[in-house]
Amino acid sequence: MELDSDKPDNIALRIGRLDLIDSQIELNDLSLNQLNLSLLNWQHGRSAWQQTDSQLSLSADSVLWHETVFDSPLLDLRFTPDDILIEGLSSKVWQGYLRANGEITPTSIALNQLTLNNIKAFLPSQWRTRVTDIFAPYQDIQIDELDIGNLQLTDTTPERPFQLSGVNIDGNDLSIKQDNHYGLWQGTLVANAGFASINTIELVEPYISTHSQAGEWQLDQLTIPFKNGLLEATGHWGLAQPAQPWQFTLTTDSAPLLLLKQWFDFPLPLEGNIDSSLTLSGLAHNRASFNYSLVGSLQADFRDTRLLSTPAEFNQQLANWRQTQKTKTTTSGAHTLTQTRPTANVSPKKNALPTAPLIAVSPLSLTSDRGRITLKPFNIENKDIQATLEGDGI
């Protein structure tokens, strides 16, 4: 150790070299077991961003950080002013393995490589908030080479549970956050999964291919096979353009009708199949421009449809949904695709049958013309129930 003093009142302690062997350290939200550490040329009293030419090498039997255990981690860092170079990072974690190298500044992350293999994780509650908080300080995030293999993630949140299994992701030259805005600003990304379940809807080997050049984000292919159906989509988003024009097309063939309720909160307790065609476009600069530029249409036909609730329950669900839309109208002053104002007349004719009965559903037609959304009369009827939904809004 040495004392450096440029001025009598400016004394700094410089650690020329510090070695820890087979040590254990306990800190808030951090525990290191069987730690081996070597620290070179460290200026005590200065932050990591204020070091001039420092190095840190670390290995341990295990590290516990925020309830996550990292087994056999290896870490090599080099510090210069406002820059941390990750010369090597590897560890076993969540039954799998991670490896990374790259560079971090106070406002950016630039990884040369990020590899995740065989990760199996049950996501903790509030994981979205935690991830958002971790990356909030960084205005730009880039990954030159992303390689994720056989990933398995499970989220048991009651509102939106999901399970992803056998996920493989390949990415190159990725810029996923620029000027503090998330999106695919640059690069190519291809992903697939062996199995997925999103809010109880099962998917069979979903696939997505997307790329971006200078902020022109293109969804080349989204294919979501269901057990007996298919959803396909393409799209474009001009992230770099001031108005951010976008367009999106989607078709379904024998897709499960429960999608409307489970994914889009549309109050239809129905099961069956849906053939549909959706085309939308608009501007995404801000919420107001999105709402008042939305143009497009949705056409859908229903087959083998059955009612999953009693007429009284169905009536109450529609009433609750209608009240929710009125609340959104009052607070936002505008509508999106799922925020039209419906009118519904439900006339239960007698108690519902013990088993889910077949029900006739007329074709659905919904259009948007510069933000004004119109739902043409939409009938649901069998011998136990009769309902009509229609509406318009802006």
Number of C-alpha atoms within 10 A of each C-alpha: 13 11 11 12 11 8 7 6 7 8 12 15 15 17 16 13 14 13 11 13 12 12 12 16 11 10 8 7 10 14 17 20 18 17 20 18 18 15 17 17 19 24 22 14 12 12 11 18 15 16 21 16 13 21 19 18 17 17 23 22 16 20 24 15 14 10 11 12 19 23 21 17 21 18 19 18 19 20 21 16 14 15 19 21 18 20 14 15 17 21 22 20 22 18 13 18 19 20 18 20 21 20 17 19 16 12 16 20 19 19 21 17 16 19 17 22 21 20 21 19 15 12 13 13 11 9 11 10 9 12 10 10 10 9 16 11 12 17 16 19 21 24 21 16 17 19 16 19 20 19 20 22 16 17 18 14 13 8 8 12 14 18 17 19 19 19 23 20 20 16 19 19 18 23 23 17 20 19 11 16 13 14 16 25 25 21 22 19 19 16 17 23 21 17 16 25 15 16 19 15 16 17 20 19 17 20 19 19 18 20 21 24 15 14 20 19 23 21 18 15 15 19 21 21 20 19 12 11 17 20 20 18 19 19 19 20 24 22 22 15 13 10 15 19 19 20 19 17 17 17 20 21 18 20 22 25 21 20 20 16 15 18 13 10 12 16 18 19 19 23 22 17 22 25 20 20 18 17 18 18 21 22 22 21 15 10 13 15 16 23 23 19 18 26 21 21 20 19 15 16 16 20 19 14 20 20 25 17 19 19 21 15 12 21 20 14 17 22 17 12 17 19 14 13 17 14 13 17 18 9 9 10 11 19 24 19 21 11 21 24 24 21 16 19 14 19 15 19 12 12 11 18 11 8 10 15 15 19 21 18 20 16 18 18 17 21 22 24 14 17 23 20 26 21 21 16 18 17 17 18 18 16 13 18 22 19 21 18 18 19 16 18 18 21
